[in-house]
């Protein structure tokens, strides 16, 4: 996301998920047995993850946006 619009995904099932925000839009993502997740926040938008995934493989946060993964369960498998 590089603009001011929000992104919302209900039940994403993917082997690999990459999230990169550079604008002010928020990203709300629900995962269902997803694989590895990479998050890069360099804007003011917030990223909120929930559901189930294998692992968070990369987290980079240089912007003012918040990162919330309190609703995400990692299986580590």
N, C-alpha and C positions, 0 to 999 in steps of 0.2 A: 504494500500500500504506500503510495507516494503523495496522495492528495489529502483531502479532508473527509472523504467518504468512509463509512464504516464497513467492515467485512464480517459476515457471520456465517459459520458453517455448523450444521446441526450434528451430523454423525459421519465424520470423515474416516474412511477406512483406506489407508494407503501405506505402502512399505516405507516411504520416506516423505516427510513434510518439512518444508523450509518456509519460515515466516520472516519477512523483512519489512519493517516499517520505517519510513523516512518523513512522513507527513504528520498530520494531526488526527487522522482517522484511527478509530479503535478496531481491534481484531478480536472477535470472540469465536473460539473454535472448540467444537465438541468432537472428541476422537473416540472411535470404537475399534479396539484392538489394532491400533495403528502401530507402525514401526518406529523408526528413529525420528526425533523432532529436533530441528535446529531453529533457534530464535535469534534474530538480530534487530534490536530496537535502537534507532538513532534519531527518531522524531519525538514528538510529544504525545503520540497516540499510545493508548494502553493495549496490552495483549493479555487475554485471559484464556487459559486452557482448562478443559475439564474432560472427563471420560477416562479411557484406558489407552496406554501406549507402552512400547517396549522401553524406550530410554530417551532422555534429553542428551543429545550428543554435543551440543554447542549452545551456549547462551552468551550473547554479547549485548551489553546495554550501555550506550553512551549518551542517550537522549534523556529527556525528562519523563518519558512514558513509564507507566507502572507495568510490572510483569507479575501476574498472579497465576500460579499453578496449583493452588490449594485444592482444587476440585479434580486434579489429575492423578490417577493411580498408575505407577510405573511397575511393569512386570519384571523387567530385567532379563527376560529370556532371550 
